[in-house]
Amino acid sequence: MDEILYSVVKNHEEQYSIWPSQKELPLGWIGCGISGNKEYCLDQIEKIWTDLRPVSVRAT
């Protein structure tokens, strides 16, 4: 069973991912204030990331 605590993160294009909470975020990614187990974080991403197109494409 995966007991790693994850954080939901997004980049400047508003693309979402999960990242292990204990690791430093890679450049270009910021935390969204959501953390939990992998399943919970992926469920939250599914709820908030409804338009998978990058923000630069949506703006055109």
N, CA, C and O atoms as a CHARMM CRD file, in Angstrom:
* protein
*
  240
    1    1 MET  N      0.83900  -1.18100   0.00000 PROA 1      0.00000
    2    1 MET  CA     0.00000   0.00000   0.00000 PROA 1      0.00000
    3    1 MET  C      0.88300   1.24400   0.00000 PROA 1      0.00000
    4    1 MET  O      1.86100   1.31300   0.74400 PROA 1      0.00000
    5    2 ASP  N      0.54400   2.21800  -0.82600 PROA 2      0.00000
    6    2 ASP  CA     1.30600   3.44800  -0.96000 PROA 2      0.00000
    7    2 ASP  C      0.99700   4.37900   0.21500 PROA 2      0.00000
    8    2 ASP  O     -0.12600   4.86800   0.34000 PROA 2      0.00000
    9    3 GLU  N      1.98400   4.62400   1.06800 PROA 3      0.00000
   10    3 GLU  CA     1.78200   5.48000   2.23300 PROA 3      0.00000
   11    3 GLU  C      2.45700   6.83800   2.06800 PROA 3      0.00000
   12    3 GLU  O      2.58500   7.58900   3.03400 PROA 3      0.00000
   13    4 ILE  N      2.88200   7.15300   0.86200 PROA 4      0.00000
   14    4 ILE  CA     3.53100   8.43500   0.59700 PROA 4      0.00000
   15    4 ILE  C      2.48400   9.53200   0.60900 PROA 4      0.00000
   16    4 ILE  O      1.38800   9.35900   0.07500 PROA 4      0.00000
   17    5 LEU  N      2.82200  10.67000   1.22400 PROA 5      0.00000
   18    5 LEU  CA     1.95200  11.83900   1.21100 PROA 5      0.00000
   19    5 LEU  C      2.28700  12.65900  -0.02800 PROA 5      0.00000
   20    5 LEU  O      3.44400  13.01400  -0.24900 PROA 5      0.00000
   21    6 TYR  N      1.28000  12.95700  -0.82900 PROA 6      0.00000
   22    6 TYR  CA     1.46600  13.71000  -2.06500 PROA 6      0.00000
   23    6 TYR  C      0.81400  15.08000  -1.95500 PROA 6      0.00000
   24    6 TYR  O     -0.07500  15.30300  -1.13300 PROA 6      0.00000
   25    7 SER  N      1.27900  15.99300  -2.80500 PROA 7      0.00000
   26    7 SER  CA     0.67000  17.31200  -2.95000 PROA 7      0.00000
   27    7 SER  C      0.21700  17.47400  -4.39200 PROA 7      0.00000
   28    7 SER  O      0.86500  16.97900  -5.31500 PROA 7      0.00000
   29    8 VAL  N     -0.90000  18.17000  -4.58100 PROA 8      0.00000
   30    8 VAL  CA    -1.34400  18.51800  -5.93200 PROA 8      0.00000
   31    8 VAL  C     -0.58600  19.78100  -6.32600 PROA 8      0.00000
   32    8 VAL  O     -0.53100  20.75000  -5.57000 PROA 8      0.00000
   33    9 VAL  N     -0.00700  19.75100  -7.51200 PROA 9      0.00000
   34    9 VAL  CA     0.77900  20.88100  -8.01800 PROA 9      0.00000
   35    9 VAL  C      0.29700  21.24700  -9.41300 PROA 9      0.00000
   36    9 VAL  O     -0.32900  20.44100 -10.10000 PROA 9      0.00000
   37   10 LYS  N      0.60000  22.48600  -9.82300 PROA 10     0.00000
   38   10 LYS  CA     0.28400  22.88600 -11.19100 PROA 10     0.00000
   39   10 LYS  C      1.39900  23.75100 -11.72700 PROA 10     0.00000
   40   10 LYS  O      2.16700  24.34400 -10.96900 PROA 10     0.00000
   41   11 ASN  N      1.47900  23.81700 -13.05200 PROA 11     0.00000
   42   11 ASN  CA     2.50000  24.64500 -13.68800 PROA 11     0.00000
   43   11 ASN  C      1.86400  25.90200 -14.27900 PROA 11     0.00000
   44   11 ASN  O      0.66600  26.13400 -14.11300 PROA 11     0.00000
   45   12 HSD  N      2.66500  26.70800 -14.96300 PROA 12     0.00000
   46   12 HSD  CA     2.18100  27.97800 -15.50900 PROA 12     0.00000
   47   12 HSD  C      1.11200  27.78900 -16.59100 PROA 12     0.00000
   48   12 HSD  O      0.38500  28.73000 -16.90900 PROA 12     0.00000
   49   13 GLU  N      1.01200  26.60900 -17.14500 PROA 13     0.00000
   50   13 GLU  CA    -0.00300  26.30900 -18.15900 PROA 13     0.00000
   51   13 GLU  C     -1.26600  25.72900 -17.52800 PROA 13     0.00000
   52   13 GLU  O     -2.17200  25.28300 -18.23200 PROA 13     0.00000
   53   14 GLU  N     -1.32000  25.73700 -16.19400 PROA 14     0.00000
   54   14 GLU  CA    -2.43900  25.18300 -15.42800 PROA 14     0.00000
   55   14 GLU  C     -2.66300  23.70600 -15.72000 PROA 14     0.00000
   56   14 GLU  O     -3.79700  23.23900 -15.82500 PROA 14     0.00000
   57   15 GLN  N     -1.55200  22.98000 -15.84900 PROA 15     0.00000
   58   15 GLN  CA    -1.57700  21.52900 -15.96300 PROA 15     0.00000
   59   15 GLN  C     -1.26900  20.98800 -14.57200 PROA 15     0.00000
   60   15 GLN  O     -0.35900  21.47900 -13.90400 PROA 15     0.00000
   61   16 TYR  N     -2.00600  19.99900 -14.14000 PROA 16     0.00000
   62   16 TYR  CA    -1.90300  19.48900 -12.77900 PROA 16     0.00000
   63   16 TYR  C     -1.17200  18.16100 -12.72000 PROA 16     0.00000
   64   16 TYR  O     -1.14400  17.39800 -13.68600 PROA 16     0.00000
   65   17 SER  N     -0.58100  17.90800 -11.56200 PROA 17     0.00000
   66   17 SER  CA     0.10600  16.65300 -11.31400 PROA 17     0.00000
   67   17 SER  C      0.16100  16.44300  -9.80100 PROA 17     0.00000
   68   17 SER  O     -0.30200  17.28100  -9.02600 PROA 17     0.00000
   69   18 ILE  N      0.73100  15.31700  -9.40000 PROA 18     0.00000
   70   18 ILE  CA     0.99000  15.09500  -7.98300 PROA 18     0.00000
   71   18 ILE  C      2.49500  14.99500  -7.79300 PROA 18     0.00000
   72   18 ILE  O      3.23300  14.63000  -8.70800 PROA 18     0.00000
   73   19 TRP  N      2.93700  15.33000  -6.57400 PROA 19     0.00000
   74   19 TRP  CA     4.35900  15.31400  -6.26400 PROA 19     0.00000
   75   19 TRP  C      4.52100  14.88000  -4.80900 PROA 19     0.00000
   76   19 TRP  O      3.75600  15.32400  -3.95200 PROA 19     0.00000
   77   20 PRO  N      5.49000  14.03100  -4.51300 PROA 20     0.00000
   78   20 PRO  CA     5.70000  13.63500  -3.11800 PROA 20     0.00000
   79   20 PRO  C      5.92800  14.87600  -2.24400 PROA 20     0.00000
   80   20 PRO  O      6.79800  15.69300  -2.54600 PROA 20     0.00000
   81   21 SER  N      5.16500  15.01600  -1.18300 PROA 21     0.00000
   82   21 SER  CA     5.20900  16.20800  -0.34300 PROA 21     0.00000
   83   21 SER  C      6.57200  16.45200   0.29000 PROA 21     0.00000
   84   21 SER  O      6.93600  17.60100   0.54200 PROA 21     0.00000
   85   22 GLN  N      7.32500  15.39800   0.54900 PROA 22     0.00000
   86   22 GLN  CA     8.60600  15.56500   1.22000 PROA 22     0.00000
   87   22 GLN  C      9.71300  16.03300   0.27200 PROA 22     0.00000
   88   22 GLN  O     10.80000  16.39000   0.72700 PROA 22     0.00000
   89   23 LYS  N      9.45300  16.03700  -1.03100 PROA 23     0.00000
   90   23 LYS  CA    10.46700  16.45700  -2.00200 PROA 23     0.00000
   91   23 LYS  C     10.24500  17.91400  -2.40800 PROA 23     0.00000
   92   23 LYS  O      9.11800  18.40900  -2.41100 PROA 23     0.00000
   93   24 GLU  N     11.33400  18.58100  -2.74600 PROA 24     0.00000
   94   24 GLU  CA    11.26600  19.95500  -3.23200 PROA 24     0.00000
   95   24 GLU  C     10.60600  19.96000  -4.61000 PROA 24     0.00000
   96   24 GLU  O     10.87900  19.09700  -5.44500 PROA 24     0.00000
   97   25 LEU  N      9.73200  20.94700  -4.83500 PROA 25     0.00000
   98   25 LEU  CA     9.04400  21.02500  -6.12600 PROA 25     0.00000
   99   25 LEU  C     10.02900  21.34900  -7.23800 PROA 25     0.00000
  100   25 LEU  O     10.96700  22.11900  -7.03200 PROA 25     0.00000
  101   26 PRO  N      9.82400  20.76600  -8.41400 PROA 26     0.00000
  102   26 PRO  CA    10.66900  21.12100  -9.55800 PROA 26     0.00000
  103   26 PRO  C     10.33800  22.54600 -10.00700 PROA 26     0.00000
  104   26 PRO  O      9.24700  23.05300  -9.74800 PROA 26     0.00000
  105   27 LEU  N     11.28300  23.17100 -10.67200 PROA 27     0.00000
  106   27 LEU  CA    11.07500  24.52700 -11.18200 PROA 27     0.00000
  107   27 LEU  C      9.83400  24.58500 -12.06200 PROA 27     0.00000
  108   27 LEU  O      9.57900  23.68400 -12.86000 PROA 27     0.00000
  109   28 GLY  N      9.07600  25.64900 -11.90400 PROA 28     0.00000
  110   28 GLY  CA     7.89700  25.85100 -12.72900 PROA 28     0.00000
  111   28 GLY  C      6.61500  25.28600 -12.15300 PROA 28     0.00000
  112   28 GLY  O      5.55200  25.46100 -12.74900 PROA 28     0.00000
  113   29 TRP  N      6.67900  24.61700 -11.02000 PROA 29     0.00000
  114   29 TRP  CA     5.50200  24.01600 -10.40400 PROA 29     0.00000
  115   29 TRP  C      5.23700  24.67000  -9.05700 PROA 29     0.00000
  116   29 TRP  O      6.17100  24.99000  -8.32300 PROA 29     0.00000
  117   30 ILE  N      3.95800  24.87100  -8.73000 PROA 30     0.00000
  118   30 ILE  CA     3.57200  25.43600  -7.44200 PROA 30     0.00000
  119   30 ILE  C      2.53500  24.52800  -6.78700 PROA 30     0.00000
  120   30 ILE  O      1.78600  23.82800  -7.46900 PROA 30     0.00000
  121   31 GLY  N      2.50300  24.54900  -5.47600 PROA 31     0.00000
  122   31 GLY  CA     1.52200  23.76300  -4.74300 PROA 31     0.00000
  123   31 GLY  C      0.14300  24.39100  -4.81600 PROA 31     0.00000
  124   31 GLY  O      0.01300  25.60800  -4.95000 PROA 31     0.00000
  125   32 CYS  N     -0.88300  23.56200  -4.72800 PROA 32     0.00000
  126   32 CYS  CA    -2.27900  24.02200  -4.78400 PROA 32     0.00000
  127   32 CYS  C     -2.95300  23.97600  -3.41800 PROA 32     0.00000
  128   32 CYS  O     -4.13300  24.30800  -3.30000 PROA 32     0.00000
  129   33 GLY  N     -2.22500  23.57400  -2.39500 PROA 33     0.00000
  130   33 GLY  CA    -2.80600  23.49300  -1.06100 PROA 33     0.00000
  131   33 GLY  C     -3.60100  22.22900  -0.79500 PROA 33     0.00000
  132   33 GLY  O     -4.34500  22.15900   0.18300 PROA 33     0.00000
  133   34 ILE  N     -3.45500  21.23800  -1.64900 PROA 34     0.00000
  134   34 ILE  CA    -4.15900  19.96400  -1.49300 PROA 34     0.00000
  135   34 ILE  C     -3.11800  18.88000  -1.29300 PROA 34     0.00000
  136   34 ILE  O     -2.17100  18.77500  -2.07200 PROA 34     0.00000
  137   35 SER  N     -3.28500  18.07900  -0.26500 PROA 35     0.00000
  138   35 SER  CA    -2.36600  16.96600  -0.04800 PROA 35     0.00000
  139   35 SER  C     -3.11800  15.78500   0.53600 PROA 35     0.00000
  140   35 SER  O     -4.19600  15.92900   1.11300 PROA 35     0.00000
  141   36 GLY  N     -2.52500  14.62600   0.37200 PROA 36     0.00000
  142   36 GLY  CA    -3.13300  13.39800   0.86100 PROA 36     0.00000
  143   36 GLY  C     -2.48000  12.20600   0.19100 PROA 36     0.00000
  144   36 GLY  O     -1.38600  12.31000  -0.36200 PROA 36     0.00000
  145   37 ASN  N     -3.16800  11.06600   0.24700 PROA 37     0.00000
  146   37 ASN  CA    -2.61200   9.89800  -0.43300 PROA 37     0.00000
  147   37 ASN  C     -2.80200  10.06000  -1.95000 PROA 37     0.00000
  148   37 ASN  O     -3.49600  10.96600  -2.41100 PROA 37     0.00000
  149   38 LYS  N     -2.18400   9.17900  -2.69000 PROA 38     0.00000
  150   38 LYS  CA    -2.18400   9.29000  -4.14700 PROA 38     0.00000
  151   38 LYS  C     -3.59900   9.30500  -4.72000 PROA 38     0.00000
  152   38 LYS  O     -3.92000  10.14000  -5.56700 PROA 38     0.00000
  153   39 GLU  N     -4.43000   8.39800  -4.26700 PROA 39     0.00000
  154   39 GLU  CA    -5.80200   8.29900  -4.78000 PROA 39     0.00000
  155   39 GLU  C     -6.58800   9.58700  -4.51700 PROA 39     0.00000
  156   39 GLU  O     -7.29500  10.07900  -5.39600 PROA 39     0.00000
  157   40 TYR  N     -6.45900  10.12500  -3.30900 PROA 40     0.00000
  158   40 TYR  CA    -7.16900  11.35700  -2.97100 PROA 40     0.00000
  159   40 TYR  C     -6.71600  12.50700  -3.86900 PROA 40     0.00000
  160   40 TYR  O     -7.54700  13.24500  -4.39900 PROA 40     0.00000
  161   41 CYS  N     -5.41000  12.66100  -4.04200 PROA 41     0.00000
  162   41 CYS  CA    -4.89200  13.75500  -4.87100 PROA 41     0.00000
  163   41 CYS  C     -5.33500  13.61000  -6.32200 PROA 41     0.00000
  164   41 CYS  O     -5.70500  14.59800  -6.95500 PROA 41     0.00000
  165   42 LEU  N     -5.30100  12.40600  -6.84900 PROA 42     0.00000
  166   42 LEU  CA    -5.74400  12.19400  -8.23300 PROA 42     0.00000
  167   42 LEU  C     -7.23800  12.47600  -8.37800 PROA 42     0.00000
  168   42 LEU  O     -7.66600  13.01400  -9.39900 PROA 42     0.00000
  169   43 ASP  N     -8.02900  12.12200  -7.38000 PROA 43     0.00000
  170   43 ASP  CA    -9.46800  12.43600  -7.39600 PROA 43     0.00000
  171   43 ASP  C     -9.68900  13.94700  -7.40500 PROA 43     0.00000
  172   43 ASP  O    -10.56500  14.43900  -8.11600 PROA 43     0.00000
  173   44 GLN  N     -8.90200  14.68400  -6.62200 PROA 44     0.00000
  174   44 GLN  CA    -9.04400  16.13800  -6.58200 PROA 44     0.00000
  175   44 GLN  C     -8.66700  16.76300  -7.92100 PROA 44     0.00000
  176   44 GLN  O     -9.32400  17.69900  -8.37700 PROA 44     0.00000
  177   45 ILE  N     -7.62200  16.25300  -8.54800 PROA 45     0.00000
  178   45 ILE  CA    -7.23100  16.75100  -9.87100 PROA 45     0.00000
  179   45 ILE  C     -8.35100  16.51600 -10.87000 PROA 45     0.00000
  180   45 ILE  O     -8.65100  17.39100 -11.68200 PROA 45     0.00000
  181   46 GLU  N     -8.96500  15.35600 -10.81800 PROA 46     0.00000
  182   46 GLU  CA   -10.06300  15.04800 -11.73600 PROA 46     0.00000
  183   46 GLU  C    -11.21000  16.04400 -11.57400 PROA 46     0.00000
  184   46 GLU  O    -11.87400  16.38400 -12.55200 PROA 46     0.00000
  185   47 LYS  N    -11.44600  16.51100 -10.35500 PROA 47     0.00000
  186   47 LYS  CA   -12.52400  17.47500 -10.10300 PROA 47     0.00000
  187   47 LYS  C    -12.17900  18.88100 -10.58100 PROA 47     0.00000
  188   47 LYS  O    -13.05200  19.59200 -11.07800 PROA 47     0.00000
  189   48 ILE  N    -10.92700  19.29300 -10.43900 PROA 48     0.00000
  190   48 ILE  CA   -10.58100  20.68400 -10.75400 PROA 48     0.00000
  191   48 ILE  C    -10.00000  20.89100 -12.15000 PROA 48     0.00000
  192   48 ILE  O    -10.04700  22.00500 -12.67100 PROA 48     0.00000
  193   49 TRP  N     -9.45800  19.85200 -12.76200 PROA 49     0.00000
  194   49 TRP  CA    -8.82800  20.00600 -14.07100 PROA 49     0.00000
  195   49 TRP  C     -9.78200  19.48100 -15.13300 PROA 49     0.00000
  196   49 TRP  O     -9.62000  18.37300 -15.64400 PROA 49     0.00000
  197   50 THR  N    -10.77600  20.29600 -15.45500 PROA 50     0.00000
  198   50 THR  CA   -11.82200  19.85500 -16.37500 PROA 50     0.00000
  199   50 THR  C    -11.50100  20.15500 -17.83100 PROA 50     0.00000
  200   50 THR  O    -12.04600  19.50800 -18.72600 PROA 50     0.00000
  201   51 ASP  N    -10.63000  21.11800 -18.08400 PROA 51     0.00000
  202   51 ASP  CA   -10.21000  21.44900 -19.45000 PROA 51     0.00000
  203   51 ASP  C     -8.72600  21.13600 -19.55200 PROA 51     0.00000
  204   51 ASP  O     -7.90000  21.87500 -19.01600 PROA 51     0.00000
  205   52 LEU  N     -8.38000  20.05500 -20.22800 PROA 52     0.00000
  206   52 LEU  CA    -6.99700  19.57100 -20.25600 PROA 52     0.00000
  207   52 LEU  C     -6.09500  20.37400 -21.18100 PROA 52     0.00000
  208   52 LEU  O     -4.88300  20.15500 -21.20600 PROA 52     0.00000
  209   53 ARG  N     -6.66600  21.29900 -21.94000 PROA 53     0.00000
  210   53 ARG  CA    -5.81500  22.10400 -22.81600 PROA 53     0.00000
  211   53 ARG  C     -4.96800  23.06900 -21.98900 PROA 53     0.00000
  212   53 ARG  O     -5.44800  23.61500 -20.99600 PROA 53     0.00000
  213   54 PRO  N     -3.69500  23.28800 -22.39300 PROA 54     0.00000
  214   54 PRO  CA    -2.88100  24.27300 -21.69800 PROA 54     0.00000
  215   54 PRO  C     -3.54000  25.65700 -21.77300 PROA 54     0.00000
  216   54 PRO  O     -4.25900  25.95400 -22.72700 PROA 54     0.00000
  217   55 VAL  N     -3.29600  26.48300 -20.78200 PROA 55     0.00000
  218   55 VAL  CA    -3.91500  27.80200 -20.73400 PROA 55     0.00000
  219   55 VAL  C     -3.55000  28.62800 -21.96300 PROA 55     0.00000
  220   55 VAL  O     -4.36600  29.43300 -22.41200 PROA 55     0.00000
  221   56 SER  N     -2.36500  28.45900 -22.51700 PROA 56     0.00000
  222   56 SER  CA    -1.96400  29.21200 -23.70700 PROA 56     0.00000
  223   56 SER  C     -2.82400  28.85300 -24.92000 PROA 56     0.00000
  224   56 SER  O     -3.04100  29.69900 -25.78800 PROA 56     0.00000
  225   57 VAL  N     -3.30800  27.63700 -24.99300 PROA 57     0.00000
  226   57 VAL  CA    -4.17500  27.20800 -26.08700 PROA 57     0.00000
  227   57 VAL  C     -5.61000  27.69500 -25.83800 PROA 57     0.00000
  228   57 VAL  O     -6.30300  28.09700 -26.77300 PROA 57     0.00000
  229   58 ARG  N     -6.04500  27.65600 -24.59100 PROA 58     0.00000
  230   58 ARG  CA    -7.41000  28.11500 -24.27100 PROA 58     0.00000
  231   58 ARG  C     -7.56800  29.60200 -24.52800 PROA 58     0.00000
  232   58 ARG  O     -8.66600  30.05600 -24.85200 PROA 58     0.00000
  233   59 ALA  N     -6.50400  30.36300 -24.39200 PROA 59     0.00000
  234   59 ALA  CA    -6.57100  31.81900 -24.52600 PROA 59     0.00000
  235   59 ALA  C     -6.68300  32.27700 -25.98600 PROA 59     0.00000
  236   59 ALA  O     -7.02000  33.42900 -26.25800 PROA 59     0.00000
  237   60 THR  N     -6.39900  31.36700 -26.91300 PROA 60     0.00000
  238   60 THR  CA    -6.44000  31.77600 -28.33400 PROA 60     0.00000
  239   60 THR  C     -7.81400  31.56700 -28.93700 PROA 60     0.00000
  240   60 THR  O     -8.02300  31.85700 -30.11500 PROA 60     0.00000
